[in-house]
């Protein structure tokens, strides 16, 4: 049989030959054979041949093969690697529906492909913690939001903490983040500072927990620590978080005011730095925490402070006026900020308000070591993993105050 002469380039057919297209389909058929008809080595060799043909095949042909391979329980690695990094229209069917893809396959695609591929993977069912961590590490807001909205995806605590940090600049992430079951009170309380009004309400409703069980379980420990003269600083700090009393009796004895109500009333004449500090001391919190509360634009933290310390509605109104915050709009209606603050005051039980207030105080003051302050001032969030949960909370909440 004679060998046909080579076809001149100008006379060559414009696209793949009919034979090549048939060969492509036949090889795909072989790869899709059940395990009873083809062993793993034969499938792998066929997959390698198919890869070589697919490299020069049109997009539509590659997509057709990807759709054909999607139901396979065993997909040749070379074939999966190439198709997953192909055009999103080709990779999409595999990413969305191929159950045989491993975490290694997905992570490789996340690292080597484009944002469009990461968006497809972010929506895939049943993502594991290692895959979601890799997805989130790119810091792409659309990908992060898709992962957060994927109810079947699992997120690790480091990944959740990383998203909490990102949400300070990308506040559109706050709402989906608050719906995640992995989010813990520590993350929610610090997010509160930059959340919108609706997200703040969700934080208080979902995460403002009672300390009643804690109080009952350590009731006898208070007497033990008192007998030791409160000499153990670690035990003292933990019990200060748990105890029922919020106001600082020692501060009341030293204060120039006759109690917290008197300090709030004095603020009406002019809110000074000294009065803010005094209100903080009398409330059982540090001046830094009190200053953060008074300076909050939304106003809800002031309601939490008043409810936690037993201040009345009239005291809340007096403090609101002392802060020179509006109560009515120009047309005489109740100002939405003041209305929201009153609702916050009414919706919270004292014990739950104390939990939020004490966590803020713990996070924003007690945890501020010199190293942490330097990290906050420098905006060095790369060091965030070196610190404890309250230290990380302080870093995030106070970074805005120190600037970049």
Buried (B, 14 or more C-beta within 10 A) or exposed (E): EEEEEEEEEEEEEEEBEEEBBEBBBEBBEBBBEEEEEBEEEEBBEBBBBBBEBBEEBEEEBBBBBBBBBBEBEBBBBBBBBBBBBBBBEBBBBBBEEBEBBEEEBBBBBBEEBEEBBBBBBBBBEEBBBBBBBBBBEEEBEEBBBBBBBBEEBBBBBEBBBBBBBBBBEEBEBBBBBBEBEBBBBBBBBBBBBBBEBEBBBBBBEEBBBEBEEBBEEBEEEBEEBEEEEEEEEEBEEBBBBBBEEBBBEEBBEEBEBEEBBBBBBBBEEEBEEEBBBBBBBBBBBBBBBBBBBBEBEBBBBBBBBBBBBBBEEEBBBBBBBBBEBBBEEEEEEEBEBBEBBBBBBEBBEEBBBBBBBBBBBBBBBBBBEEEBBEBBBEEEBEBBEEBEBBBBBBBBBBBBEBEE
